[in-house]
Amino acid sequence: MTRRISKQRLDVDFLVMAYCNGYFPMADSRACHISWYSPDPRAIIPLHTFKPARSLLQKVRKQIFSIRINAAFEQVIRGCADRDETWISEDIIQAYTHLHRRGLAHSVESWQHGKLAGGLYGVAIGGAFFGESMFSRVPDASKVAFVHLVMRLRERGFILLDTQFINDHVRQFGAREIARRDYLRLLKEAIAVDTSFVGRGAPG
């Protein structure tokens, strides 16, 4: 079951309040109407059990991509939106760009030969990271960025990596579903953790 709240508000404070209560927005790709979702069950990736495939680890170790944090946030979210069917409307792009400027939304990027090859973005509050979307222009660019995301979350003491819905793409990273009530308990614990996605006072 998915709960929906038909609200159009996408200001930063409302977004933060929504995430802290287990909701996130998605836009209809045709009408661009924004709805708020809180799935039951909810998909998460347990950080302590995440183990990438050996072939993906080899690509990480070969350093075929240069990894950057928050170097091209808007390019990343627009790359994620660049598909035939998307829930990332222009209103969503603008709202999350404002979140990024407030230090709450972040991108992990794979660069190759000076060009953005792929990446992902999400929202960080306390020790919770809410993964939103990813894209690739070069094979495995987003997967390599995801491995670096998990490494960063572990290093900084995050305890929740939320992937919202379950699908084959997130299953390959070890995603599993938990009941909404269990998710909300974990969320409350996570947002109380005193950490940050980027070093305090550091650019990334």
Secondary structure, 3 states (H helix, E strand, C coil): CEEEECCCCCCHHHHHHHHHCCCEEEECCCCCCEEEEEECCEEECCCCCCCCCHHHHHHHHHCCCEEEECCCHHHHHHHHHCCCCCCCCHHHHHHHHHHHHCCCEEEEEEEECCEEEEEEEEEEECCEEEEEEEEECCCCHHHHHHHHHHHHHHHCCCCEEEEECCCHHHHCCCCEEECHHHHHHHHHHHHCCCCCCCCCCCCC
